[in-house]
Amino acid sequence: MSIDLTTRYLGLELAHPLVPSASPLTGDIDHIHELVEAGAPALVLPSLFEEQIEHDALAIHFSLEMGADGFGEAPAGFFPDLDDYNTGPEDYLELIRRAKTEVDVPVIASLNGVSTGGWTLYARILADQGIDALELNTYRITSDITASSEEVERSYLELVETVRKAMDLPLAVKIGPYFSSIGHMARRLADAGADGLVVFNRFYQPDIDLETLRVVPNLVLSDPNELRLVLRWLAILHGKVACDLAATSGIHEAADALKALLAGATVTMMASALLRYGPTRLGEVRDGLAEWLLDHGYESSDQARGSLSYSAVADPGVFERTSYMKTLTSYVPTW
Ligand SMILES: Cc1cc2nc3c(=O)[nH]c(=O)nc-3n(C[C@H](O)[C@H](O)[C@H](O)COP(=O)(O)O)c2cc1C
């Protein structure tokens, strides 16, 4: 008996639903080969940042987001040299060219812009390189306290509308979880032209060093518990938004990928676990997923997708409130 894991994401036919998301691994051609050998059915390249193009400001990105010693928990063997990561437009275009000619899976480029003009111009440039789809990495922290939620949301929608008009390729939008009404926002993003939503971007939280009295950025790889937030929203959004859903954050094992699939993910993405355990992790998770589905009587991953989403719940609001009360009252003190 075999199981059909084929998945359609952003209109692309994938061999299965486990996709390496943007990380230093997909930014290096040797690791791209390893990922494809391990079974990657598609690749999301690291983001090209507008600042890198405009000012070659690689240092800005890393000093904001990553601490010099922020990777202590990753085995050095799988962590590419970060000097080679997000190095600017020429290297990025070369990476696309090599990936497109050397491996036979769809290549999804990722863009993180600042100005609307920048987003659209580079979306077109990337599209001209023969990528199969584009992911917009909308990593934004609204620190302007005079900006209303409507203004912020409008800026996301205008971005998606403008990029949508600028190119014909399938478009995914990677969003964070910090909207007052994620469901409504998700619908508006789909209406604006997103073919897929990637939920959720991880926002790296800075810390304060009490010795130096400085704000210290650091990057910690994810923990599987972070998947819970993603599961909730996959379950709410599945069947209610007219676009694909990619799960990212906390998928480390087959069980995590299965939960995301059952909640409604079209594809499940991995970065931290691949950085921690190496590219072969992807094949292990795919095999574990296939085995569980077979053992539980499924014929395909499509059949399992969304079977535990909220589509089956008459009033998700009441369900959420009841679950909240049950969770709090079920706690048993241990002292
Ligand atoms: C070192 C590192 C670099 C990353 N670079 C990018 C990037 O360039 N663009 C992007 O959209 N996400 C980037 N991510 C986020 C991942 O693609 C992913 O969404 C996030 O880590 C959550 O998934 P995980 O739990 O599997 O790590 C990066 C993550 C890590 C750990």
The ligand as a Tripos MOL2 file, in Angstrom:
@<TRIPOS>MOLECULE
LIG
   31    33     1     0     0
SMALL
NO_CHARGES

@<TRIPOS>ATOM
      1 C1         18.4150   31.7960   10.5090 C.3       1 LIG1
      2 C2         17.0500   32.0620    9.9330 C.ar      1 LIG1
      3 C3         16.9230   32.8770    8.8210 C.ar      1 LIG1
      4 C4         15.6600   33.1630    8.2940 C.ar      1 LIG1
      5 N1         15.5590   33.9620    7.1880 N.ar      1 LIG1
      6 C5         14.3190   34.2400    6.6820 C.ar      1 LIG1
      7 C6         14.1850   35.0530    5.5220 C.ar      1 LIG1
      8 O1         15.1440   35.5200    4.9270 O.2       1 LIG1
      9 N2         12.9080   35.3050    5.0850 N.ar      1 LIG1
     10 C7         11.7980   34.7920    5.6930 C.ar      1 LIG1
     11 O2         10.6680   35.0410    5.2550 O.2       1 LIG1
     12 N3         11.9140   33.9970    6.7890 N.ar      1 LIG1
     13 C8         13.1350   33.7240    7.2860 C.ar      1 LIG1
     14 N4         13.2450   32.9110    8.3770 N.ar      1 LIG1
     15 C9         12.0220   32.3840    8.9950 C.3       1 LIG1
     16 C10        11.7260   30.9340    8.5750 C.3       1 LIG1
     17 O3         11.4980   30.8400    7.1850 O.3       1 LIG1
     18 C11        10.4990   30.3820    9.3210 C.3       1 LIG1
     19 O4          9.3240   31.0380    8.8900 O.3       1 LIG1
     20 C12        10.5890   30.5270   10.8280 C.3       1 LIG1
     21 O5         11.8880   30.2050   11.2850 O.3       1 LIG1
     22 C13         9.5870   29.6230   11.5280 C.3       1 LIG1
     23 O6          9.7090   28.2900   11.1030 O.3       1 LIG1
     24 P1         10.5460   27.1630   11.9340 P.3       1 LIG1
     25 O7          9.8750   26.9800   13.2360 O.co2     1 LIG1
     26 O8         10.4900   25.9530   11.0700 O.co2     1 LIG1
     27 O9         11.9250   27.7140   12.0780 O.co2     1 LIG1
     28 C14        14.5080   32.6090    8.9020 C.ar      1 LIG1
     29 C15        14.6410   31.7460    9.9980 C.ar      1 LIG1
     30 C16        15.8900   31.4660   10.5120 C.ar      1 LIG1
     31 C17        15.9840   30.5460   11.6980 C.3       1 LIG1
@<TRIPOS>BOND
     1     1     2 1
     2     2     3 ar
     3     2    30 ar
     4     3     4 ar
     5     4     5 ar
     6     4    28 ar
     7     5     6 ar
     8     6     7 ar
     9     6    13 1
    10     7     8 2
    11     7     9 ar
    12     9    10 ar
    13    10    11 2
    14    10    12 ar
    15    12    13 ar
    16    13    14 ar
    17    14    15 1
    18    14    28 ar
    19    15    16 1
    20    16    17 1
    21    16    18 1
    22    18    19 1
    23    18    20 1
    24    20    21 1
    25    20    22 1
    26    22    23 1
    27    23    24 1
    28    24    25 2
    29    24    26 1
    30    24    27 1
    31    28    29 ar
    32    29    30 ar
    33    30    31 1
@<TRIPOS>SUBSTRUCTURE
     1 LIG1         1 GROUP 0 **** ****
